[in-house]
Amino acid sequence: MRAAATVDRRVGEPLRDQVRKVIYGEIAGGAYSPGDKLPTEREYATRLRVSLAPVRAALAQLVQSGHLERTQGRGTFVVETKVPYALRLLSSTTDSLRAAGVPFETRVIECGVVEPPEDVIEDFGLTGARSALRLRRVVTVRDRPAILLESWMRERLADLVATRADHFNASGSLYQVLRERGLDLARSRGRLDLTRATDLEARDLGLPFGHPLFEIRTIVADTDGHVIEKSRCLYDPDRFTLRLDRALVDERWG
C-alpha cells in the first residue's frame, strides 16, 4: 500500500531531498517492486503539492544512485534486481546463463573473416595474410541488451561457424559447436577489468557512450597450448552481479 508521506516546507531541508526520501521510502517499503513503472513527474508534483522542479531533481538523484532508470518515451522504472552470474572460464556465456536459470536471447550482429588486432595475431601466431574469424553477438536479458560477446577464431573455422547462424541466434553455445568439431577445449585463462563503452559498443548495447562495463577477456587453448578461441565479453554492471570461483581456473596454464 502506498505510504501517505508528504513534504513540509516549514523545515529547512530542500524540497528535492524531501521528495527523494518520499519516493525512496515508497520503493523500500514495497509500494513499488523492481521493474515497476513510477507515477509521472506531474502526478508526484500534484500529490506532494510541489512544483515539477524538485520532483525532477529528486528523480535524477535516484537515477544517479542506481535505484531508478529512465527510458525515453516509456517513463521511470524501479531498477530490476541484478542477475547473479558465475564466471567459469571453460563454460560459455550462454551455458552459464542457462545454468543460472536466466531467460535470455542471442542475436548475431557480425560473423566474418577480417583482419584481427595485433593481440589476436600474436596469440594465434598468424603469418602471411593474417586474417581471422570474428563472431559478435548481443545477449538480451529481460528484454534489454545486457551482454556483448566478441569471439576470435582461426579462419579455417569460418565455414563451421557461419553455417550455424541459426544455432547462435537460438541462444546456442559456441563451445558446443567447437567441441562438435572435435576441438579439445582444455585450458583457459582470463582477466576481469572495468572499461567504458565505445560508440560502437554503446550502440550495440543501447547504452550511453562511456557507460561503465565489466570486461572479461578469455583465451581458450587445447592440451598443447594452441589457442582455439580468444574472446572479449562486456557486461552491463547495472544488470549483473558477477561471482568468481578460483577453483574453476586452470592454474597449470598462464
Secondary structure as GFF3:
##gff-version 3
##sequence-region A 1 254
A	DSSP	alpha_helix	15	28	.	.	.	ID=ss1
A	DSSP	alpha_helix	41	48	.	.	.	ID=ss2
A	DSSP	alpha_helix	52	64	.	.	.	ID=ss3
A	DSSP	beta_strand	68	71	.	.	.	ID=ss4
A	DSSP	beta_strand	75	78	.	.	.	ID=ss5
A	DSSP	beta_strand	83	87	.	.	.	ID=ss6
A	DSSP	alpha_helix	93	99	.	.	.	ID=ss7
A	DSSP	beta_strand	104	114	.	.	.	ID=ss8
A	DSSP	alpha_helix	118	124	.	.	.	ID=ss9
A	DSSP	beta_strand	132	141	.	.	.	ID=ss10
A	DSSP	beta_strand	144	154	.	.	.	ID=ss11
A	DSSP	three_ten_helix	155	157	.	.	.	ID=ss12
A	DSSP	alpha_helix	158	162	.	.	.	ID=ss13
A	DSSP	alpha_helix	165	169	.	.	.	ID=ss14
A	DSSP	alpha_helix	174	180	.	.	.	ID=ss15
A	DSSP	beta_strand	187	196	.	.	.	ID=ss16
A	DSSP	alpha_helix	199	205	.	.	.	ID=ss17
A	DSSP	beta_strand	212	221	.	.	.	ID=ss18
A	DSSP	beta_strand	227	235	.	.	.	ID=ss19
A	DSSP	beta_strand	240	244	.	.	.	ID=ss20
A	DSSP	three_ten_helix	246	248	.	.	.	ID=ss21
###
